Amino acid sequence: MKMRVLALGAVLGFAMAYVQSCGAAPCSAANCNGCCTADKKCVAKPNNGNNNTCGSAGMTCNDCTKSAQTCNTATFTCQGAGGTGGTAGTGGTAGTGGTAG
C-alpha cells in the first residue's frame, strides 16, 4: 500500500511540475490589451500608459524616458513635450504716395 501511495505521489509531482513549466502563453496581441515587456510579460491597461511602459495591442513596450519623451495615454505612443510657437511678425510701415505731376 505504501509503495502505491509513493508512486502516485511521484506521478502527481511530475505532472504538476510539467504543467507549471508550461506556464502562460507569451504576450501577444491575442492575449494582451496593453504592451509586452522584453521577457514577454503583458503590461495591461492602465499601466501601459506609464512613461517606461508605453504601448498597446500586444506590441513591445517602449521606454519613453530614454528619449526624454512622455507616453500619450490616448495613442500609447512616445511623444515629445511639444514646443511653443514662435513670435508673430509685425507689419511693415505704410508707404506714401508719389507727387502729382
Secondary structure by P-SEA (a helix, b strand, c coil): caaaaaaaaaaaaaaaaaaaaacccccccccccbbbcccccccccccccccccccccccbbbcccccccccccccccccccbbbbcbbbbbccbbbbbbcc
